[in-house]
Amino acid sequence: MAEQAVPRADTPDCLMALRLMAESPENSELAHALPPSTASGFVIRPMERRIAALEDAARSTRAVFSSLETVYADARRREKPGYALLQGSETISDVLGAAVDACRTELLTAQPGGARPHELLERALEHEIPRLWAGVAQRTLYQHAVRSDPPTMSYIERITEAGAQVRTTAEVLDRLVVVDREVAFIPVQDERSTAALEIRQPAIVRYLVRVFEHAWDRAIVIDGSLRRSAPITSDVQRAILHGIISGETDESVARRVGMSRRSVAEHVRKISERLGSNSRAQLGYLIAINGLLDNLGDAPAPPRPNEAAPR
């Protein structure tokens, strides 16, 4: 049975585009229907050809990137790595000591915690004094707690006389050593003697120097008249009060400010008695509503190196 023809003018364009309708070969003004199986071939085959072409292009491109990956990996293997993991106290000490002994222009160090062992300080002097005399600029950050330790203060006095600069702050985030702004050493975890990173990636070293400079600008110069001055006391008290408000334990606060846990606990006890607090949570609330941190802000600003110390 012949398919019935319909006027071409009455045939929707979408049916013509999908090849479900076609013009009659005998009369262009008429159109007739085509089986969907036939029409699909006209529509889908061009799509399949385009897909095949894209797949060929993808395979070729993947092959190019694969060869480039090989070249890149070879180049990276020849590069000097930007960091090295140092494990064990002996390895850390040897590598760090060699880097510091090779220092030519500048040594930056941040030393968290309080007093340092007397024997360690004496050994350090044997290397630091000659280095300072040779013209190496040395700046060291300690925490305020060292001001109450005579051996550490004696050591600081001797290295400052040789040309070093030393300041203290309420908090030192972590140990940091930067040699000639070329290599930096930082601990990997809280137990600093377990593992450390030796960093030579310039961007990271530059960032660590900026962290040091930020802390240095806010630290207080060590001077005999300032060892127990109001700025020092206020800094320590502020750090302890912040720790209480933040819900930290005495041990956590002690580690952060370089004091013993017993000393921090004594500070907390005195503040609790002063405010009439019965719990740690209540103490944090009372500190906030009584404006103790605001009152500490009234302490005189610490002098900068080019300012005369108050008499």
Backbone torsions as a table, in degrees:
resi	resn	phi	psi	omega
1	MET	NA	125.4	-179.1
2	ALA	-68.3	140.6	178.5
3	GLU	-68.0	141.1	-178.1
4	GLN	-76.4	129.5	178.2
5	ALA	-87.1	148.7	177.5
6	VAL	-127.0	158.0	178.7
7	PRO	-59.0	136.0	179.0
8	ARG	-61.5	-35.5	-178.3
9	ALA	-64.9	-24.9	-179.2
10	ASP	-92.1	-0.8	-175.4
11	THR	-89.2	124.7	178.4
12	PRO	-58.5	140.5	-179.7
13	ASP	-62.9	-32.0	-178.4
14	CYS	-64.2	-35.5	177.9
15	LEU	-68.8	-35.5	177.5
16	MET	-68.4	-39.9	-179.0
17	ALA	-66.5	-36.4	179.5
18	LEU	-83.4	1.8	179.3
19	ARG	61.4	24.8	172.9
20	LEU	-81.8	-17.3	173.1
21	MET	-129.4	144.3	179.4
22	ALA	-139.7	151.1	177.8
23	GLU	-66.1	144.4	177.1
24	SER	-70.7	129.7	-179.3
25	PRO	-64.4	-25.5	179.3
26	GLU	-82.2	-29.6	-174.5
27	ASN	-146.6	110.8	-176.8
28	SER	-68.5	-11.6	178.5
29	GLU	-85.8	-3.4	179.7
30	LEU	-116.2	156.7	176.7
31	ALA	-137.3	152.0	178.5
32	HIS	-135.9	158.5	-176.2
33	ALA	-79.0	149.5	174.8
34	LEU	-117.5	151.0	177.8
35	PRO	-62.6	139.8	178.2
36	PRO	-54.7	-35.3	179.9
37	SER	-62.7	-36.0	177.6
38	THR	-73.3	-44.5	-178.8
39	ALA	-61.6	-38.3	-177.5
40	SER	-61.5	-34.3	178.6
41	GLY	-61.9	-42.2	179.1
42	PHE	-63.3	-37.1	-174.7
43	VAL	-85.0	-44.6	-171.3
44	ILE	-79.1	-34.8	-176.8
45	ARG	-58.2	-43.3	176.7
46	PRO	-62.0	-36.3	176.8
47	MET	-62.9	-44.8	-179.0
48	GLU	-63.2	-36.6	177.7
49	ARG	-65.4	-39.8	177.7
50	ARG	-66.1	-40.8	178.4
51	ILE	-62.2	-43.9	179.5
52	ALA	-61.5	-39.6	179.5
53	ALA	-65.7	-41.3	178.1
54	LEU	-65.7	-37.7	178.1
55	GLU	-64.4	-40.1	176.4
56	ASP	-62.4	-42.5	179.4
57	ALA	-64.9	-39.4	179.4
58	ALA	-64.3	-42.0	178.9
59	ARG	-62.9	-42.8	179.8
60	SER	-64.9	-42.8	-179.4
61	THR	-66.0	-39.5	179.1
62	ARG	-63.1	-38.6	179.0
63	ALA	-64.9	-39.7	178.6
64	VAL	-63.4	-47.2	-179.5
65	PHE	-65.2	-33.2	178.2
66	SER	-64.3	-41.9	177.8
67	SER	-67.3	-36.7	177.2
68	LEU	-66.4	-35.6	178.2
69	GLU	-62.0	-38.4	177.9
70	THR	-63.9	-44.0	178.3
71	VAL	-62.9	-43.3	-179.2
72	TYR	-63.2	-45.2	-178.8
73	ALA	-62.9	-40.1	178.0
74	ASP	-62.9	-41.1	-180.0
75	ALA	-66.1	-40.6	179.9
76	ARG	-66.2	-34.8	179.4
77	ARG	-65.9	-29.1	179.9
78	ARG	-82.9	-16.4	179.5
79	GLU	-73.9	152.1	173.3
80	LYS	-77.2	127.9	-176.6
81	PRO	-63.4	152.1	-177.5
82	GLY	-80.3	-12.2	179.1
83	TYR	-155.2	160.8	176.8
84	ALA	-140.0	138.9	178.0
85	LEU	-88.3	122.9	178.3
86	LEU	-106.3	124.8	-177.1
87	GLN	-120.2	134.4	179.2
88	GLY	94.4	139.2	-174.8
89	SER	-61.7	-36.8	-178.5
90	GLU	-67.0	-44.3	178.7
91	THR	-63.8	-45.0	179.3
92	ILE	-59.1	-46.6	-178.5
93	SER	-62.3	-42.4	-178.2
94	ASP	-66.0	-47.7	-177.2
95	VAL	-68.2	-44.3	179.3
96	LEU	-63.6	-43.5	179.9
97	GLY	-61.6	-40.8	179.4
98	ALA	-65.0	-40.1	180.0
99	ALA	-66.6	-43.3	-179.4
100	VAL	-68.0	-39.0	179.1
101	ASP	-63.8	-27.9	-179.9
102	ALA	-87.9	2.1	-178.2
103	CYS	-59.4	134.3	-176.9
104	ARG	-109.1	-37.0	-171.3
105	THR	-126.0	-41.6	-171.7
106	GLU	-151.2	138.4	176.6
107	LEU	-129.1	121.4	177.8
108	LEU	-113.7	130.2	178.1
109	THR	-137.9	143.0	172.0
110	ALA	-122.3	123.7	-174.1
111	GLN	-118.3	100.6	177.5
112	PRO	-74.7	163.5	179.8
113	GLY	95.2	177.6	-176.8
114	GLY	-95.6	-128.6	-175.4
115	ALA	-60.9	145.9	177.3
116	ARG	-105.8	151.7	-178.9
117	PRO	-57.6	138.3	-177.2
118	HIS	-58.6	-41.9	-178.4
119	GLU	-63.0	-39.6	179.1
120	LEU	-65.0	-39.6	179.6
121	LEU	-65.2	-41.1	180.0
122	GLU	-64.3	-41.3	178.5
123	ARG	-66.4	-37.2	-179.9
124	ALA	-63.5	-38.4	-179.1
125	LEU	-60.2	-35.1	-178.2
126	GLU	-60.1	-29.7	-179.7
127	HIS	-97.3	-35.4	-171.5
128	GLU	-74.7	-41.0	-178.2
129	ILE	-60.4	-50.6	177.3
130	PRO	-60.3	-36.5	179.8
131	ARG	-65.5	-42.0	178.2
132	LEU	-65.9	-40.9	177.5
133	TRP	-63.5	-27.8	179.4
134	ALA	-78.4	-3.8	175.4
135	GLY	102.0	6.8	177.5
136	VAL	-74.2	128.2	176.9
137	ALA	-79.5	125.0	-177.1
138	GLN	-125.8	126.1	175.2
139	ARG	-125.9	133.7	-177.5
140	THR	-131.8	136.8	175.9
141	LEU	-108.3	126.1	172.1
142	TYR	-117.7	175.7	172.4
143	GLN	-95.6	156.2	-175.0
144	HIS	-55.0	-25.5	-175.8
145	ALA	-59.6	-25.6	-177.8
146	VAL	-68.9	-18.3	-177.7
147	ARG	-66.1	-18.1	179.6
148	SER	-99.5	8.2	-179.3
149	ASP	-110.9	108.0	-176.1
150	PRO	-56.3	-45.4	-179.7
151	PRO	-60.2	-42.2	179.7
152	THR	-66.8	-39.5	179.1
153	MET	-67.5	-34.4	176.4
154	SER	-65.4	-41.8	177.2
155	TYR	-62.2	-44.8	-179.8
156	ILE	-62.4	-40.2	179.0
157	GLU	-60.3	-41.3	-178.0
158	ARG	-69.6	-39.9	-178.8
159	ILE	-76.0	-30.1	176.8
160	THR	-70.3	-34.7	175.1
161	GLU	-62.7	-29.7	179.9
162	ALA	-84.8	-5.8	175.8
163	GLY	122.6	-5.6	179.4
164	ALA	-74.1	159.3	173.6
165	GLN	-116.3	134.0	-178.4
166	VAL	-134.1	135.2	174.2
167	ARG	-134.0	161.5	176.1
168	THR	-125.1	154.9	-180.0
169	THR	-141.9	164.1	-179.7
170	ALA	-65.2	-37.5	-176.7
171	GLU	-136.4	137.5	167.8
172	VAL	-116.6	122.3	-172.0
173	LEU	-59.6	-45.3	179.4
174	ASP	-167.7	170.7	179.7
175	ARG	-69.3	140.3	-179.9
176	LEU	-148.2	134.2	173.9
177	VAL	-131.1	126.0	177.5
178	VAL	-124.8	123.4	-177.5
179	VAL	-108.6	117.8	176.5
180	ASP	54.4	22.6	-178.2
181	ARG	55.1	26.9	-179.6
182	GLU	-116.8	-33.3	-179.0
183	VAL	-138.7	139.5	-179.8
184	ALA	-128.2	152.7	177.6
185	PHE	-127.4	130.2	176.9
186	ILE	-136.5	151.1	177.9
187	PRO	-73.3	154.2	178.9
188	VAL	-87.7	-31.3	-178.4
189	GLN	-147.0	179.6	-175.3
190	ASP	-59.4	-38.9	176.3
191	GLU	-77.8	93.3	-166.7
192	ARG	-66.8	-24.5	-177.3
193	SER	-80.6	-7.0	-175.5
194	THR	-79.5	-48.1	-177.1
195	ALA	-155.2	149.1	178.7
196	ALA	-144.0	160.8	175.8
197	LEU	-109.6	130.7	170.3
198	GLU	-98.1	116.7	-171.8
199	ILE	-113.6	126.9	176.9
200	ARG	-122.9	3.7	178.4
201	GLN	-70.4	118.1	-171.3
202	PRO	-55.4	-41.1	-177.5
203	ALA	-65.1	-40.2	-179.4
204	ILE	-70.7	-41.6	177.9
205	VAL	-61.1	-42.8	178.7
206	ARG	-61.3	-40.4	178.5
207	TYR	-64.0	-43.3	-179.9
208	LEU	-65.0	-35.3	175.4
209	VAL	-62.9	-41.0	179.2
210	ARG	-65.4	-37.2	175.8
211	VAL	-61.7	-44.3	178.0
212	PHE	-61.7	-47.6	-178.0
213	GLU	-61.5	-37.4	178.7
214	HIS	-61.6	-45.5	178.7
215	ALA	-69.1	-37.5	-178.6
216	TRP	-62.7	-42.7	-178.4
217	ASP	-62.9	-24.7	-177.1
218	ARG	-102.2	0.5	-179.2
219	ALA	-87.6	168.7	-175.3
220	ILE	-111.9	132.5	179.6
221	VAL	-64.0	139.6	175.6
222	ILE	-79.6	124.7	179.0
223	ASP	-148.7	144.6	-176.2
224	GLY	-52.9	-38.2	-177.0
225	SER	-77.3	-10.2	-176.5
226	LEU	-107.7	0.9	-171.9
227	ARG	-60.7	-31.3	-180.0
228	ARG	-128.4	34.5	-175.6
229	SER	-78.6	167.9	-178.4
230	ALA	-57.7	-42.2	179.2
231	PRO	-58.3	-38.2	-179.9
232	ILE	-64.9	-50.8	-179.6
233	THR	-58.9	-43.0	-179.1
234	SER	-64.3	-40.5	178.7
235	ASP	-59.7	-46.9	-178.6
236	VAL	-66.0	-45.8	179.5
237	GLN	-61.2	-40.9	179.6
238	ARG	-61.1	-44.1	179.9
239	ALA	-62.4	-40.6	179.7
240	ILE	-67.4	-44.3	179.7
241	LEU	-62.6	-41.5	177.0
242	HIS	-60.7	-40.6	179.0
243	GLY	-62.8	-40.0	178.7
244	ILE	-64.3	-47.0	-179.2
245	ILE	-62.0	-35.4	-178.6
246	SER	-79.8	-3.7	177.9
247	GLY	82.5	18.4	179.4
248	GLU	-74.6	156.2	175.1
249	THR	-81.4	164.0	176.8
250	ASP	-58.8	-38.8	-178.7
251	GLU	-64.5	-42.6	179.5
252	SER	-64.5	-44.4	179.2
253	VAL	-63.9	-42.9	-179.0
254	ALA	-60.2	-42.4	179.7
255	ARG	-64.0	-35.4	-176.0
256	ARG	-75.8	-35.0	-177.0
257	VAL	-99.9	-0.2	176.7
258	GLY	75.1	28.6	178.3
259	MET	-115.0	168.2	174.9
260	SER	-75.5	155.1	178.9
261	ARG	-62.4	-35.1	179.8
262	ARG	-63.8	-40.0	179.7
263	SER	-65.3	-42.2	178.2
264	VAL	-63.9	-43.8	179.5
265	ALA	-59.4	-36.4	178.4
266	GLU	-67.3	-41.5	175.6
267	HIS	-58.6	-46.9	-178.4
268	VAL	-62.4	-41.2	-179.9
269	ARG	-61.5	-43.8	-179.2
270	LYS	-65.1	-40.6	179.3
271	ILE	-66.2	-39.8	179.4
272	SER	-62.5	-43.7	179.1
273	GLU	-64.4	-41.0	-179.1
274	ARG	-62.1	-38.8	-175.9
275	LEU	-96.4	-7.3	-179.8
276	GLY	71.5	38.7	-177.8
277	SER	-89.0	144.6	178.7
278	ASN	-109.4	-6.2	-179.2
279	SER	-152.7	163.7	-179.0
280	ARG	-65.7	-42.2	-179.8
281	ALA	-63.2	-43.3	178.7
282	GLN	-64.4	-35.9	-180.0
283	LEU	-63.3	-43.9	178.1
284	GLY	-60.7	-41.1	178.7
285	TYR	-64.5	-43.8	-178.3
286	LEU	-67.4	-36.3	176.6
287	ILE	-61.0	-42.7	-177.8
288	ALA	-67.1	-48.0	-173.8
289	ILE	-75.9	-20.6	178.5
290	ASN	-89.7	-2.0	174.4
291	GLY	65.5	32.6	-178.6
292	LEU	-63.3	-37.4	178.3
293	LEU	-67.0	-35.9	177.4
294	ASP	-65.2	-39.6	-179.3
295	ASN	-65.1	-35.5	178.4
296	LEU	-65.1	-24.3	178.9
297	GLY	-67.3	-12.2	179.8
298	ASP	-81.6	-6.8	-179.7
299	ALA	-66.1	148.1	-178.4
300	PRO	-62.0	145.0	-178.6
301	ALA	-67.8	144.3	179.7
302	PRO	-65.9	141.9	-179.7
303	PRO	-71.3	148.7	175.3
304	ARG	-88.7	167.2	-173.5
305	PRO	-58.3	-30.2	-176.8
306	ASN	-91.8	8.9	178.8
307	GLU	-106.6	144.6	179.0
308	ALA	-71.4	141.1	177.7
309	ALA	-72.6	145.0	179.1
310	PRO	-64.7	144.3	178.8
311	ARG	-97.2	NA	NA
